[in-house]
Amino acid sequence: MKNFRTYQLAVQFHRAIQTLCLTGAMRDQLGRAALSIALNLAEGSGKRSPADQCRFYEIAFGSVRECQAVLELANMENTEAAQTLDALAASNFKLVVSTAQLRSAKRFSARSSP
């Protein structure tokens, strides 16, 4: 997992949110969503088929958006955690797109094989 850049950004983000001054439901939700990002990226990386990988990477991306919403609602868009989250969002998006393209290519080649 050391060479999995998107996962490493998720770990960095999870560590960064520990220092934020949030309380109650927002803190709990942000923590759960940040954990979901890292765990879904890890689980997806262990899947063999691009379709399975893509599904987990898409779930992680949904959790990225959830974290972005919490930080916006808490007026914390300009924190170090938010900057890390932006980099994570971009990296996760690229991962989703590339695995979706691979999934489509495999599906197409399977249909066109004699």
N, CA, C and O atoms as CSV, one atom per row, in Angstrom:
chain,resi,resn,atom,element,x,y,z
A,1,MET,N,N,0.813,-1.196,0.000
A,1,MET,CA,C,0.000,0.000,0.000
A,1,MET,C,C,0.867,1.275,0.000
A,1,MET,O,O,0.358,2.376,-0.213
A,2,LYS,N,N,2.143,1.119,0.234
A,2,LYS,CA,C,3.035,2.284,0.266
A,2,LYS,C,C,3.093,3.008,-1.074
A,2,LYS,O,O,3.292,4.222,-1.112
A,3,ASN,N,N,2.920,2.277,-2.172
A,3,ASN,CA,C,2.991,2.882,-3.504
A,3,ASN,C,C,1.625,3.279,-4.046
A,3,ASN,O,O,1.526,3.747,-5.180
A,4,PHE,N,N,0.595,3.105,-3.273
A,4,PHE,CA,C,-0.765,3.442,-3.690
A,4,PHE,C,C,-1.031,4.877,-3.239
A,4,PHE,O,O,-1.458,5.115,-2.109
A,5,ARG,N,N,-0.772,5.827,-4.137
A,5,ARG,CA,C,-0.805,7.258,-3.812
A,5,ARG,C,C,-2.155,7.699,-3.247
A,5,ARG,O,O,-2.200,8.435,-2.261
A,6,THR,N,N,-3.238,7.263,-3.851
A,6,THR,CA,C,-4.562,7.694,-3.412
A,6,THR,C,C,-4.836,7.202,-1.994
A,6,THR,O,O,-5.379,7.943,-1.174
A,7,TYR,N,N,-4.470,5.980,-1.706
A,7,TYR,CA,C,-4.636,5.444,-0.355
A,7,TYR,C,C,-3.794,6.239,0.647
A,7,TYR,O,O,-4.268,6.564,1.735
A,8,GLN,N,N,-2.559,6.551,0.285
A,8,GLN,CA,C,-1.690,7.317,1.186
A,8,GLN,C,C,-2.261,8.708,1.464
A,8,GLN,O,O,-2.129,9.216,2.577
A,9,LEU,N,N,-2.894,9.327,0.466
A,9,LEU,CA,C,-3.566,10.612,0.683
A,9,LEU,C,C,-4.754,10.437,1.638
A,9,LEU,O,O,-5.026,11.312,2.460
A,10,ALA,N,N,-5.453,9.313,1.530
A,10,ALA,CA,C,-6.578,9.043,2.429
A,10,ALA,C,C,-6.087,8.894,3.867
A,10,ALA,O,O,-6.727,9.387,4.796
A,11,VAL,N,N,-4.972,8.226,4.050
A,11,VAL,CA,C,-4.384,8.075,5.390
A,11,VAL,C,C,-3.958,9.440,5.921
A,11,VAL,O,O,-4.202,9.765,7.083
A,12,GLN,N,N,-3.326,10.230,5.074
A,12,GLN,CA,C,-2.899,11.577,5.469
A,12,GLN,C,C,-4.101,12.434,5.863
A,12,GLN,O,O,-4.050,13.166,6.851
A,13,PHE,N,N,-5.184,12.340,5.087
A,13,PHE,CA,C,-6.389,13.100,5.409
A,13,PHE,C,C,-6.982,12.641,6.743
A,13,PHE,O,O,-7.362,13.465,7.575
A,14,HIS,N,N,-7.057,11.346,6.938
A,14,HIS,CA,C,-7.611,10.812,8.192
A,14,HIS,C,C,-6.820,11.329,9.392
A,14,HIS,O,O,-7.402,11.662,10.425
A,15,ARG,N,N,-5.525,11.395,9.259
A,15,ARG,CA,C,-4.684,11.920,10.348
A,15,ARG,C,C,-4.892,13.426,10.533
A,15,ARG,O,O,-4.890,13.926,11.658
A,16,ALA,N,N,-5.072,14.141,9.422
A,16,ALA,CA,C,-5.238,15.600,9.494
A,16,ALA,C,C,-6.535,15.997,10.181
A,16,ALA,O,O,-6.574,17.024,10.858
A,17,ILE,N,N,-7.580,15.226,10.029
A,17,ILE,CA,C,-8.858,15.621,10.638
A,17,ILE,C,C,-8.855,15.444,12.151
A,17,ILE,O,O,-9.722,15.978,12.844
A,18,GLN,N,N,-7.890,14.703,12.660
A,18,GLN,CA,C,-7.818,14.494,14.112
A,18,GLN,C,C,-7.559,15.807,14.857
A,18,GLN,O,O,-7.886,15.926,16.038
A,19,THR,N,N,-6.976,16.780,14.174
A,19,THR,CA,C,-6.637,18.050,14.814
A,19,THR,C,C,-7.725,19.114,14.675
A,19,THR,O,O,-7.618,20.190,15.264
A,20,LEU,N,N,-8.776,18.820,13.895
A,20,LEU,CA,C,-9.833,19.818,13.684
A,20,LEU,C,C,-10.709,19.966,14.922
A,20,LEU,O,O,-10.946,19.008,15.658
A,21,CYS,N,N,-11.176,21.176,15.129
A,21,CYS,CA,C,-12.041,21.470,16.275
A,21,CYS,C,C,-13.508,21.316,15.877
A,21,CYS,O,O,-14.227,22.302,15.711
A,22,LEU,N,N,-13.928,20.092,15.730
A,22,LEU,CA,C,-15.322,19.783,15.457
A,22,LEU,C,C,-15.871,19.013,16.654
A,22,LEU,O,O,-15.132,18.337,17.369
A,23,THR,N,N,-17.161,19.129,16.853
A,23,THR,CA,C,-17.768,18.394,17.953
A,23,THR,C,C,-19.017,17.672,17.474
A,23,THR,O,O,-19.550,17.960,16.402
A,24,GLY,N,N,-19.462,16.748,18.272
A,24,GLY,CA,C,-20.729,16.080,18.045
A,24,GLY,C,C,-20.833,15.338,16.734
A,24,GLY,O,O,-19.902,14.665,16.290
A,25,ALA,N,N,-22.006,15.484,16.124
A,25,ALA,CA,C,-22.342,14.723,14.920
A,25,ALA,C,C,-21.392,15.007,13.767
A,25,ALA,O,O,-21.047,14.094,13.016
A,26,MET,N,N,-20.962,16.256,13.613
A,26,MET,CA,C,-20.052,16.580,12.503
A,26,MET,C,C,-18.723,15.847,12.655
A,26,MET,O,O,-18.198,15.303,11.684
A,27,ARG,N,N,-18.192,15.830,13.842
A,27,ARG,CA,C,-16.921,15.130,14.083
A,27,ARG,C,C,-17.079,13.636,13.819
A,27,ARG,O,O,-16.241,13.020,13.161
A,28,ASP,N,N,-18.162,13.062,14.338
A,28,ASP,CA,C,-18.408,11.634,14.142
A,28,ASP,C,C,-18.567,11.302,12.661
A,28,ASP,O,O,-17.969,10.345,12.169
A,29,GLN,N,N,-19.370,12.088,11.952
A,29,GLN,CA,C,-19.630,11.811,10.536
A,29,GLN,C,C,-18.370,11.966,9.707
A,29,GLN,O,O,-18.100,11.151,8.825
A,30,LEU,N,N,-17.597,13.006,9.982
A,30,LEU,CA,C,-16.352,13.214,9.249
A,30,LEU,C,C,-15.394,12.057,9.493
A,30,LEU,O,O,-14.746,11.577,8.563
A,31,GLY,N,N,-15.303,11.612,10.727
A,31,GLY,CA,C,-14.429,10.487,11.047
A,31,GLY,C,C,-14.841,9.214,10.335
A,31,GLY,O,O,-13.999,8.491,9.802
A,32,ARG,N,N,-16.137,8.940,10.326
A,32,ARG,CA,C,-16.627,7.733,9.646
A,32,ARG,C,C,-16.400,7.808,8.142
A,32,ARG,O,O,-15.994,6.826,7.522
A,33,ALA,N,N,-16.663,8.972,7.558
A,33,ALA,CA,C,-16.486,9.121,6.112
A,33,ALA,C,C,-15.005,9.027,5.736
A,33,ALA,O,O,-14.668,8.407,4.728
A,34,ALA,N,N,-14.128,9.628,6.522
A,34,ALA,CA,C,-12.688,9.567,6.239
A,34,ALA,C,C,-12.182,8.130,6.354
A,34,ALA,O,O,-11.358,7.694,5.549
A,35,LEU,N,N,-12.664,7.411,7.335
A,35,LEU,CA,C,-12.296,6.003,7.484
A,35,LEU,C,C,-12.805,5.186,6.299
A,35,LEU,O,O,-12.108,4.302,5.802
A,36,SER,N,N,-14.011,5.484,5.855
A,36,SER,CA,C,-14.600,4.790,4.713
A,36,SER,C,C,-13.765,4.984,3.451
A,36,SER,O,O,-13.618,4.054,2.658
A,37,ILE,N,N,-13.228,6.158,3.263
A,37,ILE,CA,C,-12.394,6.415,2.086
A,37,ILE,C,C,-11.207,5.455,2.077
A,37,ILE,O,O,-10.988,4.726,1.110
A,38,ALA,N,N,-10.452,5.469,3.163
A,38,ALA,CA,C,-9.243,4.638,3.232
A,38,ALA,C,C,-9.577,3.152,3.107
A,38,ALA,O,O,-8.899,2.419,2.386
A,39,LEU,N,N,-10.609,2.715,3.800
A,39,LEU,CA,C,-10.941,1.285,3.788
A,39,LEU,C,C,-11.462,0.823,2.432
A,39,LEU,O,O,-11.134,-0.279,1.993
A,40,ASN,N,N,-12.262,1.639,1.765
A,40,ASN,CA,C,-12.760,1.248,0.441
A,40,ASN,C,C,-11.655,1.269,-0.611
A,40,ASN,O,O,-11.653,0.437,-1.519
A,41,LEU,N,N,-10.729,2.198,-0.502
A,41,LEU,CA,C,-9.582,2.186,-1.413
A,41,LEU,C,C,-8.744,0.930,-1.197
A,41,LEU,O,O,-8.318,0.286,-2.156
A,42,ALA,N,N,-8.513,0.590,0.063
A,42,ALA,CA,C,-7.730,-0.610,0.370
A,42,ALA,C,C,-8.433,-1.858,-0.138
A,42,ALA,O,O,-7.807,-2.711,-0.766
A,43,GLU,N,N,-9.734,-1.971,0.128
A,43,GLU,CA,C,-10.470,-3.154,-0.307
A,43,GLU,C,C,-10.523,-3.242,-1.835
A,43,GLU,O,O,-10.363,-4.322,-2.404
A,44,GLY,N,N,-10.745,-2.119,-2.484
A,44,GLY,CA,C,-10.790,-2.118,-3.940
A,44,GLY,C,C,-9.472,-2.540,-4.561
A,44,GLY,O,O,-9.454,-3.213,-5.591
A,45,SER,N,N,-8.379,-2.151,-3.944
A,45,SER,CA,C,-7.067,-2.513,-4.495
A,45,SER,C,C,-6.819,-4.015,-4.427
A,45,SER,O,O,-5.969,-4.541,-5.146
A,46,GLY,N,N,-7.552,-4.696,-3.573
A,46,GLY,CA,C,-7.398,-6.134,-3.447
A,46,GLY,C,C,-8.307,-6.936,-4.362
A,46,GLY,O,O,-8.228,-8.164,-4.385
A,47,LYS,N,N,-9.154,-6.276,-5.102
A,47,LYS,CA,C,-10.077,-6.967,-6.010
A,47,LYS,C,C,-9.389,-7.245,-7.340
A,47,LYS,O,O,-8.541,-6.474,-7.791
A,48,ARG,N,N,-9.768,-8.354,-7.958
A,48,ARG,CA,C,-9.121,-8.763,-9.202
A,48,ARG,C,C,-9.737,-8.121,-10.429
A,48,ARG,O,O,-9.017,-7.768,-11.363
A,49,SER,N,N,-11.026,-7.964,-10.449
A,49,SER,CA,C,-11.658,-7.444,-11.669
A,49,SER,C,C,-11.783,-5.919,-11.612
A,49,SER,O,O,-12.037,-5.351,-10.550
A,50,PRO,N,N,-11.603,-5.269,-12.747
A,50,PRO,CA,C,-11.775,-3.812,-12.798
A,50,PRO,C,C,-13.170,-3.369,-12.351
A,50,PRO,O,O,-13.316,-2.293,-11.770
A,51,ALA,N,N,-14.187,-4.175,-12.611
A,51,ALA,CA,C,-15.547,-3.817,-12.195
A,51,ALA,C,C,-15.648,-3.761,-10.671
A,51,ALA,O,O,-16.237,-2.831,-10.119
A,52,ASP,N,N,-15.077,-4.748,-9.999
A,52,ASP,CA,C,-15.090,-4.751,-8.532
A,52,ASP,C,C,-14.260,-3.599,-7.975
A,52,ASP,O,O,-14.680,-2.917,-7.040
A,53,GLN,N,N,-13.081,-3.387,-8.553
A,53,GLN,CA,C,-12.237,-2.280,-8.109
A,53,GLN,C,C,-12.973,-0.956,-8.253
A,53,GLN,O,O,-13.003,-0.145,-7.327
A,54,CYS,N,N,-13.561,-0.747,-9.415
A,54,CYS,CA,C,-14.251,0.502,-9.696
A,54,CYS,C,C,-15.374,0.755,-8.699
A,54,CYS,O,O,-15.568,1.881,-8.242
A,55,ARG,N,N,-16.105,-0.291,-8.370
A,55,ARG,CA,C,-17.214,-0.139,-7.415
A,55,ARG,C,C,-16.710,0.389,-6.072
A,55,ARG,O,O,-17.319,1.298,-5.508
A,56,PHE,N,N,-15.620,-0.158,-5.552
A,56,PHE,CA,C,-15.076,0.300,-4.275
A,56,PHE,C,C,-14.479,1.706,-4.388
A,56,PHE,O,O,-14.611,2.511,-3.466
A,57,TYR,N,N,-13.828,2.002,-5.509
A,57,TYR,CA,C,-13.259,3.334,-5.701
A,57,TYR,C,C,-14.360,4.387,-5.819
A,57,TYR,O,O,-14.186,5.521,-5.372
A,58,GLU,N,N,-15.492,4.016,-6.420
A,58,GLU,CA,C,-16.626,4.937,-6.500
A,58,GLU,C,C,-17.233,5.185,-5.122
A,58,GLU,O,O,-17.618,6.311,-4.809
A,59,ILE,N,N,-17.319,4.151,-4.307
A,59,ILE,CA,C,-17.822,4.321,-2.937
A,59,ILE,C,C,-16.899,5.252,-2.164
A,59,ILE,O,O,-17.364,6.124,-1.430
A,60,ALA,N,N,-15.591,5.070,-2.328
A,60,ALA,CA,C,-14.620,5.956,-1.670
A,60,ALA,C,C,-14.824,7.393,-2.124
A,60,ALA,O,O,-14.750,8.318,-1.315
A,61,PHE,N,N,-15.081,7.584,-3.418
A,61,PHE,CA,C,-15.276,8.938,-3.936
A,61,PHE,C,C,-16.532,9.575,-3.347
A,61,PHE,O,O,-16.551,10.775,-3.073
A,62,GLY,N,N,-17.562,8.789,-3.156
A,62,GLY,CA,C,-18.765,9.305,-2.490
A,62,GLY,C,C,-18.454,9.784,-1.081
A,62,GLY,O,O,-18.985,10.801,-0.633
A,63,SER,N,N,-17.603,9.057,-0.389
A,63,SER,CA,C,-17.204,9.465,0.963
A,63,SER,C,C,-16.327,10.712,0.934
A,63,SER,O,O,-16.372,11.526,1.856
A,64,VAL,N,N,-15.529,10.864,-0.125
A,64,VAL,CA,C,-14.750,12.099,-0.299
A,64,VAL,C,C,-15.701,13.292,-0.370
A,64,VAL,O,O,-15.490,14.309,0.292
A,65,ARG,N,N,-16.749,13.155,-1.181
A,65,ARG,CA,C,-17.724,14.241,-1.316
A,65,ARG,C,C,-18.416,14.533,0.020
A,65,ARG,O,O,-18.693,15.688,0.345
A,66,GLU,N,N,-18.684,13.494,0.775
A,66,GLU,CA,C,-19.291,13.675,2.097
A,66,GLU,C,C,-18.359,14.486,3.004
A,66,GLU,O,O,-18.811,15.390,3.708
A,67,CYS,N,N,-17.079,14.169,2.989
A,67,CYS,CA,C,-16.110,14.918,3.790
A,67,CYS,C,C,-16.030,16.368,3.340
A,67,CYS,O,O,-15.936,17.275,4.167
A,68,GLN,N,N,-16.068,16.588,2.033
A,68,GLN,CA,C,-16.048,17.957,1.523
A,68,GLN,C,C,-17.253,18.742,2.026
A,68,GLN,O,O,-17.133,19.915,2.378
A,69,ALA,N,N,-18.403,18.099,2.057
A,69,ALA,CA,C,-19.610,18.767,2.544
A,69,ALA,C,C,-19.491,19.117,4.021
A,69,ALA,O,O,-19.864,20.217,4.429
A,70,VAL,N,N,-18.976,18.197,4.820
A,70,VAL,CA,C,-18.824,18.469,6.259
A,70,VAL,C,C,-17.884,19.647,6.471
A,70,VAL,O,O,-18.173,20.539,7.269
A,71,LEU,N,N,-16.761,19.655,5.759
A,71,LEU,CA,C,-15.812,20.762,5.931
A,71,LEU,C,C,-16.411,22.087,5.480
A,71,LEU,O,O,-16.141,23.127,6.082
A,72,GLU,N,N,-17.214,22.060,4.436
A,72,GLU,CA,C,-17.871,23.291,3.991
A,72,GLU,C,C,-18.900,23.760,5.017
A,72,GLU,O,O,-18.964,24.945,5.342
A,73,LEU,N,N,-19.693,22.838,5.516
A,73,LEU,CA,C,-20.704,23.195,6.525
A,73,LEU,C,C,-20.064,23.735,7.804
A,73,LEU,O,O,-20.633,24.587,8.486
A,74,ALA,N,N,-18.877,23.228,8.114
A,74,ALA,CA,C,-18.153,23.683,9.311
A,74,ALA,C,C,-17.288,24.907,9.027
A,74,ALA,O,O,-16.564,25.379,9.904
A,75,ASN,N,N,-17.366,25.419,7.799
A,75,ASN,CA,C,-16.579,26.586,7.393
A,75,ASN,C,C,-15.078,26.327,7.565
A,75,ASN,O,O,-14.340,27.174,8.068
A,76,MET,N,N,-14.650,25.148,7.139
A,76,MET,CA,C,-13.244,24.749,7.266
A,76,MET,C,C,-12.629,24.402,5.915
A,76,MET,O,O,-11.766,23.529,5.830
A,77,GLU,N,N,-13.073,25.086,4.856
A,77,GLU,CA,C,-12.562,24.796,3.518
A,77,GLU,C,C,-11.114,25.232,3.324
A,77,GLU,O,O,-10.469,24.796,2.370
A,78,ASN,N,N,-10.593,26.072,4.197
A,78,ASN,CA,C,-9.238,26.603,4.030
A,78,ASN,C,C,-8.232,25.988,4.986
A,78,ASN,O,O,-7.181,26.574,5.244
A,79,THR,N,N,-8.540,24.826,5.508
A,79,THR,CA,C,-7.629,24.150,6.427
A,79,THR,C,C,-6.669,23.243,5.665
A,79,THR,O,O,-6.869,22.964,4.483
A,80,GLU,N,N,-5.637,22.792,6.346
A,80,GLU,CA,C,-4.698,21.825,5.761
A,80,GLU,C,C,-5.426,20.536,5.404
A,80,GLU,O,O,-5.140,19.916,4.380
A,81,ALA,N,N,-6.364,20.139,6.249
A,81,ALA,CA,C,-7.141,18.926,5.981
A,81,ALA,C,C,-7.921,19.072,4.673
A,81,ALA,O,O,-7.997,18.125,3.891
A,82,ALA,N,N,-8.494,20.238,4.433
A,82,ALA,CA,C,-9.259,20.475,3.206
A,82,ALA,C,C,-8.352,20.436,1.981
A,82,ALA,O,O,-8.756,19.939,0.930
A,83,GLN,N,N,-7.140,20.950,2.103
A,83,GLN,CA,C,-6.192,20.907,0.988
A,83,GLN,C,C,-5.800,19.467,0.671
A,83,GLN,O,O,-5.712,19.083,-0.495
A,84,THR,N,N,-5.568,18.684,1.705
A,84,THR,CA,C,-5.267,17.266,1.518
A,84,THR,C,C,-6.452,16.564,0.877
A,84,THR,O,O,-6.279,15.720,-0.002
A,85,LEU,N,N,-7.658,16.912,1.316
A,85,LEU,CA,C,-8.865,16.312,0.765
A,85,LEU,C,C,-9.034,16.657,-0.703
A,85,LEU,O,O,-9.481,15.815,-1.482
A,86,ASP,N,N,-8.690,17.869,-1.099
A,86,ASP,CA,C,-8.773,18.257,-2.516
A,86,ASP,C,C,-7.834,17.398,-3.370
A,86,ASP,O,O,-8.210,16.942,-4.450
A,87,ALA,N,N,-6.620,17.184,-2.880
A,87,ALA,CA,C,-5.672,16.330,-3.606
A,87,ALA,C,C,-6.184,14.897,-3.662
A,87,ALA,O,O,-6.054,14.219,-4.681
A,88,LEU,N,N,-6.763,14.446,-2.563
A,88,LEU,CA,C,-7.338,13.105,-2.504
A,88,LEU,C,C,-8.497,12.967,-3.486
A,88,LEU,O,O,-8.611,11.953,-4.173
A,89,ALA,N,N,-9.352,13.977,-3.554
A,89,ALA,CA,C,-10.494,13.946,-4.467
A,89,ALA,C,C,-10.025,13.816,-5.917
A,89,ALA,O,O,-10.568,13.015,-6.678
A,90,ALA,N,N,-9.030,14.594,-6.290
A,90,ALA,CA,C,-8.514,14.550,-7.663
A,90,ALA,C,C,-7.909,13.183,-7.968
A,90,ALA,O,O,-8.151,12.616,-9.033
A,91,SER,N,N,-7.135,12.665,-7.047
A,91,SER,CA,C,-6.496,11.368,-7.251
A,91,SER,C,C,-7.527,10.244,-7.302
A,91,SER,O,O,-7.426,9.345,-8.136
A,92,ASN,N,N,-8.513,10.294,-6.418
A,92,ASN,CA,C,-9.573,9.280,-6.383
A,92,ASN,C,C,-10.415,9.337,-7.663
A,92,ASN,O,O,-10.799,8.299,-8.202
A,93,PHE,N,N,-10.697,10.545,-8.146
A,93,PHE,CA,C,-11.466,10.693,-9.375
A,93,PHE,C,C,-10.724,10.052,-10.558
A,93,PHE,O,O,-11.323,9.335,-11.360
A,94,LYS,N,N,-9.432,10.316,-10.652
A,94,LYS,CA,C,-8.632,9.723,-11.733
A,94,LYS,C,C,-8.651,8.198,-11.642
A,94,LYS,O,O,-8.711,7.507,-12.659
A,95,LEU,N,N,-8.600,7.690,-10.431
A,95,LEU,CA,C,-8.637,6.248,-10.209
A,95,LEU,C,C,-9.965,5.659,-10.680
A,95,LEU,O,O,-9.987,4.617,-11.335
A,96,VAL,N,N,-11.058,6.320,-10.350
A,96,VAL,CA,C,-12.382,5.862,-10.786
A,96,VAL,C,C,-12.467,5.867,-12.313
A,96,VAL,O,O,-12.924,4.896,-12.917
A,97,VAL,N,N,-12.035,6.944,-12.922
A,97,VAL,CA,C,-12.106,7.058,-14.382
A,97,VAL,C,C,-11.253,5.978,-15.050
A,97,VAL,O,O,-11.701,5.330,-15.996
A,98,SER,N,N,-10.039,5.786,-14.567
A,98,SER,CA,C,-9.166,4.804,-15.219
A,98,SER,C,C,-9.668,3.379,-15.043
A,98,SER,O,O,-9.578,2.581,-15.976
A,99,THR,N,N,-10.192,3.040,-13.879
A,99,THR,CA,C,-10.716,1.673,-13.703
A,99,THR,C,C,-12.021,1.494,-14.479
A,99,THR,O,O,-12.299,0.399,-14.969
A,100,ALA,N,N,-12.815,2.542,-14.596
A,100,ALA,CA,C,-14.044,2.455,-15.395
A,100,ALA,C,C,-13.700,2.241,-16.863
A,100,ALA,O,O,-14.371,1.472,-17.551
A,101,GLN,N,N,-12.668,2.908,-17.343
A,101,GLN,CA,C,-12.248,2.728,-18.735
A,101,GLN,C,C,-11.712,1.319,-18.952
A,101,GLN,O,O,-11.983,0.699,-19.981
A,102,LEU,N,N,-10.961,0.821,-17.995
A,102,LEU,CA,C,-10.437,-0.545,-18.089
A,102,LEU,C,C,-11.579,-1.550,-18.073
A,102,LEU,O,O,-11.570,-2.526,-18.823
A,103,ARG,N,N,-12.561,-1.307,-17.214
A,103,ARG,CA,C,-13.739,-2.183,-17.138
A,103,ARG,C,C,-14.471,-2.200,-18.477
A,103,ARG,O,O,-14.862,-3.262,-18.963
A,104,SER,N,N,-14.655,-1.030,-19.067
A,104,SER,CA,C,-15.343,-0.940,-20.359
A,104,SER,C,C,-14.552,-1.630,-21.462
A,104,SER,O,O,-15.128,-2.306,-22.314
A,105,ALA,N,N,-13.242,-1.462,-21.446
A,105,ALA,CA,C,-12.399,-2.086,-22.465
A,105,ALA,C,C,-12.466,-3.607,-22.359
A,105,ALA,O,O,-12.538,-4.297,-23.375
A,106,LYS,N,N,-12.443,-4.126,-21.143
A,106,LYS,CA,C,-12.529,-5.578,-20.953
A,106,LYS,C,C,-13.898,-6.101,-21.381
A,106,LYS,O,O,-14.001,-7.166,-21.989
A,107,ARG,N,N,-14.942,-5.347,-21.062
A,107,ARG,CA,C,-16.294,-5.753,-21.444
A,107,ARG,C,C,-16.434,-5.765,-22.963
A,107,ARG,O,O,-17.043,-6.670,-23.532
A,108,PHE,N,N,-15.862,-4.750,-23.613
A,108,PHE,CA,C,-15.931,-4.669,-25.069
A,108,PHE,C,C,-15.146,-5.819,-25.711
A,108,PHE,O,O,-15.626,-6.451,-26.651
A,109,SER,N,N,-13.933,-6.088,-25.199
A,109,SER,CA,C,-13.123,-7.156,-25.787
A,109,SER,C,C,-13.753,-8.531,-25.562
A,109,SER,O,O,-13.591,-9.429,-26.388
A,110,ALA,N,N,-14.463,-8.698,-24.462
A,110,ALA,CA,C,-15.143,-9.970,-24.206
A,110,ALA,C,C,-16.295,-10.183,-25.194
A,110,ALA,O,O,-16.543,-11.308,-25.625
A,111,ARG,N,N,-16.989,-9.113,-25.546
A,111,ARG,CA,C,-18.104,-9.214,-26.499
A,111,ARG,C,C,-17.626,-9.448,-27.920
A,111,ARG,O,O,-18.295,-10.120,-28.704
A,112,SER,N,N,-16.464,-8.892,-28.253
A,112,SER,CA,C,-16.000,-9.002,-29.629
A,112,SER,C,C,-15.141,-10.240,-29.867
A,112,SER,O,O,-14.718,-10.483,-30.997
A,113,SER,N,N,-14.876,-11.029,-28.823
A,113,SER,CA,C,-14.094,-12.264,-29.007
A,113,SER,C,C,-14.975,-13.333,-29.645
A,113,SER,O,O,-16.157,-13.451,-29.321
A,114,PRO,N,N,-14.384,-14.116,-30.560
A,114,PRO,CA,C,-15.174,-15.158,-31.226
A,114,PRO,C,C,-15.482,-16.333,-30.319
A,114,PRO,O,O,-16.139,-17.285,-30.742
